[in-house]
Amino acid sequence: MADKRCTPWCTPLIIYIFFSLMYLIFVGIAIFSKSKKVHHHGDYYEEKEVKLSTKLGALFGILLPQLLGGLLYAFLCYRCWNTAAWIILLLPLIIIGIYLLFMLIFIGGLLGVAASAASSSKS
């Protein structure tokens, strides 16, 4: 039996890394561009400087789940479970598609009921 060698670098992992880096760049820009925190106290607003440690903590809180997701994809790719990696990668799109399908069915049903109610009120 031939020994199939798998590497931790497969297409789902590369796609995940690309989108994670884009997400981290945009969130990092948003976190570090905001330098003041505004507090509302009744009739006046107070601006406080946001500490660097708070910004780094927020960035780390975003980075940790991204790293854990990358480790999951690397594990799946290393075990040659590419189909499972693709399913997990595309799962949010599948869920959104199912949600939109149900919403279209629901809205179509509502429009059908409204149309039949409107036609029955005309007669």
Beta strands, then each sheet from edge to edge (+ up, - down):
strand 1: 36-41
strand 2: 44-49
sheet 1: 1+ 2-
end
